[in-house]
Amino acid sequence: MIRHIDNIILLLLVFFISCGMPPKDKALSILRDGVKDKSEVIQVNAAKSMIEIGDKQGYEVIYNILQNGGNDAKVSALGALYSLKERVYSPVIAKLCNDSEPLVRTEAYHLISLSSDTGYYKILIQGTNDRIARIRRYAYQGLANFKDIQNITRGLRDIDPLVRISAAKSIGLSGRIEAKDFIKKEMDPKNPNVEIWVQAVLALGELKDTSSIQYIKDLLTDTPWDLKIAAAEALLMLKDNAGVEVLKSGLQSPDPFVRVKVVEIMERYPLPEFYDLLKEACKDEYINVSIGAINALLKYQKKENVKLFESLLKAPNPLVRIASAGAYLRSL
């Protein structure tokens, strides 16, 4: 009798193993295993997905890494909080704004640029004098939340044109219409610098400068990919879809960095025209494209994507599995 029961138990075990774990349990297991992984970057990604499904334990993982992790992991954790739009003051984040590692310090300033918490105000002022230009850019962006025109205006005299553009944009966001003209002056047609033009075009888009629409449309052709993509995004900010075909073409570019930039824009602007392309991009061999496409598809809130996310729970890359697990659970 006992032997018969043992045989039944064995058969049941074989049955459940052959059938596999239910997809919801599988997705949860991927995230729970992820936060225990030996790779801190994998831990961060799993923790972020846990937060997105409502499990606040993910914050414990991220803040532990911010206090005890390596520099690459700290940058990843700060990036995760930025993606989550974390705006609450944290002494841990404040401390990292003084970190000796420039990459960590830069990402910390990127994060606090979202916040209007007065606890960060003096740190932002301090950041306008940092030797790293990108930190100065983020500092002036953050000061826009306080409408501190007096301190932001100093940025218009910065040695770096990208910092000047950032300061001008912040002034524009504070209601000063002359900021648009200042930004346009940085776009020198005789000596075009792609990075400067990209940031200037995006700034004009953020400032809703409709007078620049035709000028921006002209940048969709016969320009480098970075500028085409920026022009297309700026037009979307201005409620103009003239750049949609450029973005669709970019997602099929052989250059993975072009595809990554495009898929990030598609996540911010989930237009119907992008939907089928994003479904294909979920299987992209470049993992950042695949992850971006998974996150973008979530914005469409279509139940038919549940099966796609479920199939990707078996993806060979752990970061893709984590993104798929989070997307699957958020789609239920």
C-alpha positions as CSV (number, residue, x, y, z in Angstrom):
1,M,0.0,0.0,0.0
2,I,2.8,2.4,1.0
3,R,4.7,1.5,-2.2
4,H,1.6,2.2,-4.2
5,I,1.2,5.7,-2.7
6,D,4.9,6.3,-3.3
7,N,4.4,5.4,-7.0
8,I,1.4,7.8,-7.3
9,I,3.5,10.6,-5.7
10,L,6.3,9.9,-8.1
11,L,3.9,10.0,-11.1
12,L,2.4,13.3,-9.9
13,L,5.9,14.8,-9.6
14,V,6.8,13.7,-13.1
15,F,3.5,15.1,-14.4
16,F,4.0,18.5,-12.8
17,I,7.6,18.7,-14.0
18,S,6.6,17.8,-17.5
19,C,3.8,20.3,-17.5
20,G,6.1,23.0,-16.0
21,M,5.3,25.7,-13.6
22,P,2.3,27.9,-14.2
23,P,3.4,31.0,-16.1
24,K,2.4,33.4,-13.2
25,D,4.5,31.4,-10.8
26,K,7.3,31.1,-13.3
27,A,7.3,34.9,-13.7
28,L,7.4,35.5,-10.0
29,S,10.1,32.9,-9.6
30,I,12.3,34.7,-12.2
31,L,12.0,38.0,-10.3
32,R,12.6,36.4,-6.9
33,D,15.6,34.5,-8.2
34,G,16.8,37.6,-9.9
35,V,17.1,39.7,-6.7
36,K,19.3,36.9,-5.3
37,D,21.5,36.6,-8.4
38,K,25.3,37.0,-8.0
39,S,25.2,39.8,-10.6
40,E,24.2,43.1,-9.0
41,V,22.9,44.4,-12.4
42,I,20.5,41.5,-12.6
43,Q,19.5,42.2,-9.0
44,V,18.7,45.8,-9.9
45,N,16.6,44.8,-12.9
46,A,14.7,42.2,-11.0
47,A,14.1,44.7,-8.1
48,K,12.8,47.3,-10.5
49,S,10.3,44.9,-12.0
50,M,9.2,43.9,-8.5
51,I,8.5,47.6,-7.7
52,E,6.5,47.9,-10.9
53,I,4.2,45.1,-9.9
54,G,3.7,46.6,-6.5
55,D,6.3,44.7,-4.4
56,K,8.0,47.3,-2.4
57,Q,10.7,44.9,-1.3
58,G,12.4,45.8,-4.6
59,Y,13.3,49.2,-3.0
60,E,15.2,47.4,-0.3
61,V,17.4,45.6,-2.9
62,I,18.1,48.8,-4.8
63,Y,18.9,50.9,-1.8
64,N,21.2,48.2,-0.4
65,I,23.1,48.3,-3.7
66,L,23.3,52.1,-3.6
67,Q,24.9,51.8,-0.2
68,N,27.1,48.7,-0.6
69,G,27.3,47.8,-4.3
70,G,30.0,48.4,-6.9
71,N,30.1,51.6,-9.0
72,D,28.5,49.9,-12.1
73,A,25.7,48.5,-9.9
74,K,25.1,51.9,-8.3
75,V,24.8,53.6,-11.7
76,S,22.3,50.9,-12.7
77,A,20.3,51.3,-9.5
78,L,20.2,55.1,-9.9
79,G,19.0,54.6,-13.5
80,A,16.3,52.2,-12.3
81,L,15.0,54.9,-9.9
82,Y,15.1,57.5,-12.6
83,S,13.0,55.1,-14.8
84,L,10.6,54.7,-11.9
85,K,10.5,58.6,-11.7
86,E,11.5,58.5,-8.0
87,R,11.2,62.0,-6.7
88,V,11.1,61.6,-2.9
89,Y,14.2,62.9,-1.0
90,S,16.6,60.3,0.2
91,P,19.8,61.0,2.2
92,V,21.4,58.0,0.3
93,I,20.8,59.7,-3.0
94,A,22.0,63.1,-1.6
95,K,25.2,61.4,-0.4
96,L,25.9,59.9,-3.9
97,C,25.7,63.4,-5.4
98,N,29.1,63.9,-3.7
99,D,30.5,60.5,-4.8
100,S,34.1,60.5,-6.0
101,E,33.2,58.4,-9.0
102,P,32.0,60.7,-11.8
103,L,29.6,58.2,-13.3
104,V,27.8,57.6,-10.0
105,R,27.7,61.3,-9.2
106,T,26.3,62.1,-12.7
107,E,23.5,59.5,-12.4
108,A,22.7,60.7,-9.0
109,Y,22.3,64.3,-10.3
110,H,20.2,62.9,-13.2
111,L,17.8,61.4,-10.7
112,I,17.5,64.4,-8.5
113,S,16.8,66.6,-11.5
114,L,13.3,65.1,-11.4
115,S,12.6,66.3,-7.9
116,S,11.2,69.5,-6.5
117,D,12.0,68.4,-2.9
118,T,13.8,71.3,-1.2
119,G,16.2,68.8,0.4
120,Y,17.9,68.7,-3.0
121,Y,18.0,72.4,-3.8
122,K,21.4,73.3,-2.3
123,I,22.8,70.1,-4.0
124,L,21.6,71.3,-7.3
125,I,23.2,74.7,-6.8
126,Q,26.4,73.0,-5.9
127,G,26.1,70.9,-9.1
128,T,26.1,74.0,-11.3
129,N,29.9,74.4,-10.4
130,D,30.8,70.7,-10.9
131,R,33.7,70.0,-13.3
132,I,31.6,67.5,-15.1
133,A,29.6,69.2,-17.8
134,R,26.8,66.7,-17.8
135,I,26.3,67.2,-14.0
136,R,26.0,70.9,-14.6
137,R,23.4,70.2,-17.3
138,Y,21.3,68.1,-14.9
139,A,21.7,70.7,-12.1
140,Y,20.2,73.4,-14.3
141,Q,17.4,71.0,-15.4
142,G,16.7,70.4,-11.7
143,L,16.6,74.1,-10.8
144,A,13.7,74.5,-13.3
145,N,11.6,72.7,-10.7
146,F,12.2,75.6,-8.3
147,K,11.9,78.3,-11.0
148,D,15.2,79.7,-9.8
149,I,15.8,82.0,-12.8
150,Q,18.6,83.9,-11.1
151,N,20.8,80.9,-10.7
152,I,19.7,79.2,-13.9
153,T,20.7,82.3,-15.9
154,R,24.3,81.8,-14.9
155,G,24.3,78.6,-17.0
156,L,23.8,80.7,-20.1
157,R,27.4,81.8,-19.8
158,D,28.8,78.3,-19.2
159,I,31.8,77.3,-21.4
160,D,29.9,74.1,-22.6
161,P,27.2,74.7,-25.3
162,L,25.2,71.7,-24.0
163,V,25.1,73.2,-20.6
164,R,24.0,76.5,-22.1
165,I,21.2,74.8,-23.9
166,S,20.1,73.0,-20.7
167,A,20.0,76.3,-18.8
168,A,18.1,78.0,-21.6
169,K,15.5,75.2,-21.7
170,S,15.1,75.5,-17.9
171,I,14.5,79.2,-18.3
172,G,11.9,78.4,-21.0
173,L,10.2,75.9,-18.8
174,S,9.9,78.7,-16.2
175,G,7.9,80.8,-18.6
176,R,10.6,82.9,-20.4
177,I,9.8,82.9,-24.2
178,E,13.2,84.3,-25.2
179,A,14.8,81.0,-24.2
180,K,13.8,79.5,-27.6
181,D,15.8,82.1,-29.5
182,F,18.9,81.5,-27.3
183,I,18.7,77.8,-28.1
184,K,18.4,78.4,-31.8
185,K,21.6,80.6,-31.7
186,E,23.5,77.5,-30.5
187,M,22.7,75.7,-33.8
188,D,25.5,77.0,-36.0
189,P,24.7,76.1,-39.6
190,K,28.3,76.9,-40.6
191,N,29.8,74.5,-38.1
192,P,27.1,71.9,-37.3
193,N,27.8,69.7,-34.2
194,V,25.4,66.8,-34.2
195,E,25.3,66.5,-30.4
196,I,24.6,70.2,-29.9
197,W,21.9,70.1,-32.6
198,V,20.3,67.0,-31.1
199,Q,19.9,68.6,-27.7
200,A,18.8,71.9,-29.1
201,V,16.1,70.3,-31.2
202,L,14.8,68.2,-28.3
203,A,14.8,71.4,-26.1
204,L,12.7,73.2,-28.7
205,G,10.3,70.3,-28.7
206,E,10.0,70.3,-24.9
207,L,9.3,74.1,-25.0
208,K,6.5,73.5,-27.5
209,D,8.0,75.9,-30.0
210,T,5.5,75.4,-32.9
211,S,7.3,78.0,-34.9
212,S,10.2,75.6,-35.4
213,I,8.1,72.7,-36.8
214,Q,9.1,73.2,-40.4
215,Y,12.7,73.8,-39.5
216,I,12.7,70.5,-37.5
217,K,11.0,68.6,-40.3
218,D,13.8,69.6,-42.7
219,L,16.2,67.7,-40.4
220,L,14.4,64.4,-41.1
221,T,16.3,64.0,-44.3
222,D,20.0,64.1,-45.3
223,T,21.1,64.2,-41.7
224,P,22.9,61.7,-39.4
225,W,20.6,59.1,-37.6
226,D,21.0,60.8,-34.2
227,L,19.6,64.0,-35.5
228,K,16.9,62.4,-37.6
229,I,15.7,60.5,-34.5
230,A,15.8,63.7,-32.3
231,A,13.9,65.6,-34.9
232,A,11.2,62.9,-35.1
233,E,10.9,62.9,-31.3
234,A,10.7,66.7,-31.1
235,L,7.9,66.6,-33.7
236,L,6.0,64.1,-31.6
237,M,6.3,66.5,-28.6
238,L,4.8,69.1,-30.9
239,K,1.9,66.8,-31.8
240,D,3.2,66.3,-35.4
241,N,3.7,62.8,-36.8
242,A,5.9,63.7,-39.7
243,G,8.8,61.8,-38.2
244,V,6.9,58.5,-37.7
245,E,8.3,56.9,-40.9
246,V,11.8,57.8,-39.9
247,L,11.3,56.0,-36.5
248,K,9.8,53.0,-38.2
249,S,12.8,52.8,-40.6
250,G,15.2,53.3,-37.6
251,L,13.8,50.3,-35.8
252,Q,14.9,48.2,-38.8
253,S,18.4,49.7,-39.0
254,P,21.3,47.3,-38.9
255,D,22.9,49.6,-36.2
256,P,21.7,48.3,-32.8
257,F,22.3,51.7,-31.2
258,V,19.9,53.3,-33.6
259,R,17.3,50.6,-32.8
260,V,17.8,51.2,-29.1
261,K,17.2,54.9,-29.4
262,V,14.1,54.4,-31.5
263,V,12.5,51.8,-29.3
264,E,12.9,54.2,-26.3
265,I,11.0,56.9,-28.2
266,M,8.3,54.3,-29.1
267,E,7.9,53.5,-25.4
268,R,7.3,57.2,-24.7
269,Y,4.9,57.6,-27.7
270,P,3.0,54.3,-28.1
271,L,1.4,55.1,-31.5
272,P,-0.6,52.4,-33.4
273,E,1.8,52.6,-36.2
274,F,4.6,51.2,-34.0
275,Y,2.7,48.2,-32.6
276,D,3.5,45.4,-35.0
277,L,7.2,46.5,-35.3
278,L,7.6,46.4,-31.6
279,K,6.2,42.8,-31.4
280,E,8.9,41.8,-33.8
281,A,11.5,43.8,-31.9
282,C,10.8,41.9,-28.7
283,K,12.9,39.1,-30.3
284,D,15.7,41.3,-31.4
285,E,19.2,39.7,-30.9
286,Y,20.4,42.9,-29.2
287,I,19.0,42.6,-25.7
288,N,18.6,46.3,-25.0
289,V,16.3,46.5,-28.1
290,S,14.4,43.5,-27.0
291,I,13.9,44.8,-23.4
292,G,12.9,48.3,-24.7
293,A,10.3,46.7,-27.1
294,I,8.9,44.6,-24.2
295,N,8.5,47.8,-22.1
296,A,7.0,49.7,-25.0
297,L,4.4,47.0,-25.8
298,L,3.2,47.3,-22.2
299,K,2.0,50.8,-22.9
300,Y,-0.6,49.4,-25.4
301,Q,-2.4,47.5,-22.7
302,K,-3.4,44.7,-25.1
303,K,-4.3,41.3,-23.5
304,E,-3.0,39.6,-26.7
305,N,0.5,40.4,-25.6
306,V,0.3,38.2,-22.5
307,K,1.1,35.1,-24.6
308,L,4.1,36.9,-26.2
309,F,5.5,37.9,-22.8
310,E,4.9,34.3,-21.5
311,S,6.9,32.9,-24.4
312,L,9.8,35.2,-23.6
313,L,10.0,33.8,-20.0
314,K,12.2,31.2,-21.7
315,A,14.5,33.7,-23.4
316,P,18.2,32.7,-23.1
317,N,19.2,36.1,-21.6
318,P,18.3,36.7,-17.9
319,L,17.7,40.4,-18.4
320,V,15.2,39.7,-21.1
321,R,13.5,37.0,-18.9
322,I,13.2,39.6,-16.1
323,A,11.7,42.2,-18.4
324,S,9.3,39.6,-19.8
325,A,8.4,38.4,-16.3
326,G,7.6,42.0,-15.2
327,A,5.6,42.7,-18.3
328,Y,3.7,39.4,-18.0
329,L,2.7,40.1,-14.4
330,R,1.7,43.7,-15.2
331,S,-0.5,42.5,-18.1
332,L,-2.7,40.2,-16.0
